[in-house]
Amino acid sequence: MGLLKLPFCLERILESLPTFSPDEAEEFAGLISSHPRDMFEEKAGMLLASPDAKIRASLITILPVIKNESFLKEIKASLKDVDPDVRVAAIKALLGFGEIRLLNQETSMLRDPVERVRVATAEVIAKHGNAAAMEILKKTITDENETDTVKISVIAGLGSQRARKASRFLSTFWIPAMNSANTR
């Protein structure tokens, strides 16, 4: 269907994205990127405005793969979507588009009521955050009310950074904590 490059085929593929595995979605994203841009933007715009959160989240996920920046405004608005999967897709899509400056401004998502949104946000900011965002991550890791899952995602994100930057960040609060634990 993807090779036919017909509008109704494209729409069917986009509507079916939630049923694909991530690898399949990326494969179809490659096919979709070869469709006429105006046809894709018409169908994608219609689906991004639909009430179906699974389709919106799946579509947002493939936009960076397709390299279509036409929907950056919609992706930014999706950071405030009521559906947590759409918010997670939006934060990851912004990273895919290299919107690091905006991601550093979205540290408020570290206080999202849904843990998987906080996890995705923490991991993305830990990988690519600026100094101010890193200070907020320090507070996240030392917050006794935060879940271990979110704290671990910060550490996992830091682990994927350059070792020097991550070790410098971790040493600012782990070494003092370990020293105080050893004196007890």
C-alpha positions in Angstrom: 0.0 0.0 0.0 2.8 2.4 0.9 4.4 2.0 -2.5 1.1 3.0 -4.4 1.4 6.6 -3.1 -2.3 7.1 -3.2 -4.1 9.4 -0.7 -6.4 6.7 0.7 -3.5 4.3 1.1 -1.5 6.9 3.0 -4.4 7.7 5.3 -4.9 4.0 6.0 -1.2 3.6 6.9 -1.2 6.6 9.2 -4.4 5.4 10.9 -2.8 2.0 11.4 0.5 3.3 12.9 -0.6 2.4 16.5 -0.7 -1.3 15.5 2.9 -1.4 14.2 6.0 -2.2 16.2 8.5 0.6 16.5 10.7 -1.0 13.8 7.7 -1.4 11.5 6.6 2.2 12.1 10.1 3.4 11.1 10.1 1.2 8.0 6.7 2.7 7.0 8.0 6.2 7.8 10.6 5.6 5.1 7.8 4.8 2.6 5.7 7.7 3.8 8.6 10.2 3.3 8.5 9.4 -0.4 4.9 10.4 -0.7 4.1 13.9 -2.1 4.6 16.4 0.8 1.3 18.2 0.4 -0.6 14.9 0.5 1.2 13.8 3.6 0.7 17.2 5.3 -3.0 17.2 4.5 -3.6 13.7 6.0 -1.2 14.1 8.9 -2.8 17.5 9.8 -6.3 15.9 9.8 -5.1 13.0 12.0 -3.2 15.3 14.4 -6.5 17.2 15.0 -8.4 14.0 15.6 -9.5 12.8 19.0 -7.7 9.5 18.7 -4.7 9.8 21.0 -3.0 6.6 19.9 -2.9 7.8 16.3 -1.7 11.3 17.3 1.1 9.8 19.5 2.1 7.4 16.7 2.1 10.1 14.1 4.1 12.4 16.3 6.7 9.6 16.8 7.4 9.2 13.1 7.5 12.9 12.2 11.3 13.3 13.0 12.0 10.1 11.0 10.2 11.6 8.0 12.0 14.9 8.7 8.8 16.9 8.2 9.1 20.0 10.5 5.7 21.4 9.3 4.1 20.2 12.5 6.5 21.6 15.1 3.8 23.9 16.4 1.4 21.0 16.9 4.1 18.9 18.6 4.9 21.8 21.0 1.2 22.0 21.8 1.1 18.3 22.4 3.4 18.7 25.4 0.2 19.8 27.2 -2.1 17.1 25.7 -4.4 15.3 28.1 -3.1 11.9 26.9 0.3 10.9 28.5 1.3 8.9 25.5 1.0 12.0 23.3 3.1 14.0 25.8 5.8 11.3 25.7 5.8 11.2 21.9 6.0 15.0 21.8 9.0 15.2 24.1 10.8 12.5 22.1 9.9 14.1 18.8 11.2 17.5 19.8 14.5 15.7 20.7 14.4 14.1 17.2 14.1 17.5 15.6 16.9 18.9 17.7 14.8 21.3 19.7 17.1 21.1 22.7 16.5 24.7 23.8 12.8 24.1 24.0 13.3 20.8 25.9 15.4 22.6 28.5 12.4 24.9 29.1 10.1 22.0 29.6 11.5 20.9 33.0 7.9 21.4 34.3 7.2 18.1 32.7 9.3 16.5 35.4 6.4 17.2 37.7 3.8 15.6 35.4 1.2 13.5 37.3 2.0 10.5 35.1 5.2 8.6 35.9 6.0 7.5 32.3 5.9 11.2 31.2 8.3 12.1 34.0 10.6 9.2 33.0 10.7 10.2 29.3 11.3 13.9 30.2 14.0 13.0 32.8 15.8 10.8 30.3 15.7 13.3 27.5 16.8 16.2 29.7 19.6 14.1 31.3 21.0 13.3 27.8 20.8 16.8 26.4 20.0 19.3 29.1 21.8 22.6 29.8 23.2 23.6 33.2 19.9 25.0 34.5 18.1 21.8 33.5 20.8 19.8 35.2 20.2 21.7 38.5 16.6 20.7 38.3 17.6 17.1 37.7 19.7 17.2 40.8 16.6 18.2 42.8 14.7 15.4 41.1 17.2 12.8 42.1 17.4 14.0 45.7 13.6 14.4 46.0 12.4 11.8 48.5 8.9 12.0 47.0 10.0 11.1 43.5 9.8 7.5 42.3 12.9 5.4 41.9 11.9 4.8 38.3 12.2 8.5 37.5 15.5 8.8 39.3 16.9 5.8 37.4 15.9 7.3 34.1 17.9 10.4 35.0 20.9 8.2 35.7 20.3 6.2 32.5 20.1 9.4 30.5 23.3 10.7 32.1 24.9 7.4 31.3 24.4 7.9 27.6 26.1 11.3 27.8 29.8 11.8 27.7 31.3 10.2 30.7 33.0 13.3 32.0 29.9 15.5 32.0 27.8 12.7 33.6 30.4 11.9 36.3 30.8 15.5 37.2 27.0 15.8 37.6 26.7 12.6 39.6 29.6 13.5 41.9 28.1 16.8 43.0 25.5 14.9 45.0 26.5 11.2 45.3 29.9 11.7 46.9 28.5 14.0 49.7 25.6 11.6 50.2 28.0 8.6 50.4 30.3 10.4 52.8 27.5 11.2 55.2 26.2 7.6 54.9 29.7 6.3 55.8 29.9 8.4 59.0 26.7 6.8 60.4 
